[in-house]
Amino acid sequence: MKIEDKISKKINLDEDWEDFIKEEGLVDYNKIPVERADIKGWVWVAFWFLRIYILVMIILVIIGFSRI
């Protein structure tokens, strides 16, 4: 593929993206606030397990370094 083809393809993609944004009414799409998803079920349990695991590992590292 020639360099000119790559450049013209990129320009067309940029124009297509701008057209898509205008058609969907997403001109200020970066200003739309994003809501945080609710964490439920096993994912909630897994996150708490990870927090406890990290806390235990930090404590073990502190104990390990204090014995040096």
KATAKA-V602154 format. One record per residue. SS is DSSP state (H for helix, E for strand, C for the rest). PSI is psi in degrees with one decimal (none if undefined). NEAR is the number of other C-alpha atoms within 8 Angstrom. Layout:
# KATAKA-V602154
<<SS | PSI | NEAR> <SS | PSI | NEAR>>
This chain:
# KATAKA-V602154
<<C | 135.1 | 4> <C | 157.4 | 5> <H | -37.5 | 6> <H | -37.2 | 6> <H | -39.9 | 8> <H | -42.0 | 9> <H | -45.8 | 8> <H | -34.4 | 8> <H | -40.6 | 8> <H | -41.7 | 8> <H | -42.7 | 8> <H | -38.0 | 8> <H | -39.4 | 8> <H | -42.1 | 8> <H | -40.4 | 8> <H | -40.3 | 8> <H | -43.8 | 8> <H | -40.4 | 8> <H | -41.0 | 8> <H | -44.0 | 8> <H | -42.1 | 10> <H | -40.9 | 9> <H | -37.9 | 7> <H | -6.1 | 6> <C | 32.8 | 6> <C | 37.7 | 8> <C | -39.6 | 6> <C | 45.4 | 6> <H | -20.0 | 6> <H | -16.3 | 4> <H | -4.1 | 5> <C | 123.5 | 6> <C | 140.8 | 4> <C | 127.2 | 4> <C | 145.9 | 4> <C | 135.5 | 4> <C | 146.7 | 4> <C | 134.7 | 4> <C | 123.2 | 6> <C | 162.7 | 6> <H | -138.6 | 6> <H | -23.7 | 6> <H | -40.8 | 8> <H | -44.3 | 9> <H | -42.7 | 8> <H | -41.2 | 8> <H | -41.6 | 8> <H | -37.6 | 8> <H | -42.3 | 8> <H | -39.2 | 8> <H | -45.6 | 8> <H | -42.5 | 8> <H | -45.7 | 8> <H | -42.1 | 8> <H | -43.6 | 8> <H | -41.6 | 8> <H | -39.6 | 8> <H | -42.5 | 8> <H | -42.8 | 8> <H | -37.5 | 8> <H | -41.0 | 8> <H | -44.0 | 8> <H | -43.3 | 8> <H | -44.1 | 8> <H | -27.2 | 7> <H | -18.6 | 6> <C | -1.6 | 5> <C | none | 4>>
